[in-house]
Amino acid sequence: MSAILETFPLGFPWATMDPFLFCVHHDDNYPPGNDDLGPAASLVGRDLGMDFTVKTDQPGEPGWRMYHGEKVPGFPGHPHRGFETVTIVHRGLIDHSDSLGAAARFGRGDVQWLTAGKDIVHSEMFPLLDQSARNPLELFQIWLNLPHADKLVEPHFSMLWARDIPVIRETGVEVTVIAGSIGDHSPLPPPPRSWASRAGSDVAIWTIKLAPGATWTLPATAAESNRVVYIFAGSIRVDEQILASPTGAALDPEARVALVNSGDQLAEALVLQGRPIGEPVVQHGPFVMTTRGEIQQAFADYQRTKFGGWPWPSESPTHAREEGRFARHADGRIEKVVD
């Protein structure tokens, strides 16, 4: 009997299962940057402010998008309530700024885990620092739900720096452990009111790289958990069925499942796993609550308070070109990473 319960193509965004709400894979091949950290390329013909169509600036080069940015690509200030964002950056950098006064520049394997809770406004801009070469950016943003009891907790963000994130390395295999222990490999702690911080939540977020011919086996887990593997590069044989990217597969959580790179190039996958919260989900844009009335209250609160205001000079702030990877927390604490 197959451990694969269902397969589905990966769109934009990817389909998820409780306790996850949303997952999107951004993969953009940005051109060299200009003096304003934006693309040194024509923006003519792009739907600025809503540019989600992949277009190339050079024939033969993969394309890119401006998203909601108009000068610098990315997502200018926008509100959230009622869930968490987990942002995994494989390549490139993100400039974060928020309504608490916190800021960060992170990427190159770093992860930001943000509990929006009762209210936060944040921006996520993609600074193009290199003015002499292209600026590739690859990231995942995952939305993890909060149970009703924690929908209105105080916002909190954590930086999980690449140097500190556990990685399992075997012959031809690399598994990055962002959440959920694997054997002796325990992840960094999630924010304190995250669903992932609750005993028995079984939340796991793992990224997997397999060289051609390499094999790695997903361990079995609790029967009540949901587990999905997203194959976004190459092809992987999953329990004797070959799945080529871009494909997702819901798996039997109680089964140990061998993942085998069945192709001649690097294969990559993301695993999202967790025990369902099992509560109603009512979503409208950036707000995720359990009733329609709570959504209406979120809109009313945002219109009245702007969730505390915006302490930055623009809706799409970026940090200085010479700034390295860093985080300045709302309490003034500063972290810096030496590349």
Secondary structure, 3 states (H helix, E strand, C coil): CCCEEEEEECCCCECCCCCEEEEEEEEEEECCECCCCCECCCCCCCCCCCECCCECCCCCCCCECCECCCCCCEEEEEEEECEEEEEEEEECEEEEEECCCCEEEEECCCEEEEECCCCEEEEEECCCCCCCCCEEEEEEEEEEECCHHHCCCCCEEEEECHHHCCEEEECCEEEEEEECCECCECCCCCCCCCHHHCCCCCCEEEEEEECCCCEEEECCCCCCCEEEEEEEECEEEECCEEEECCEEEEECCCCCEEEEECCCCCEEEEEEEECCCCCCCEEECCEEECCHHHHHHHHHHHHHHHHHCCCCCCCCCCCCCCCCEEEECCCCCEEEECC
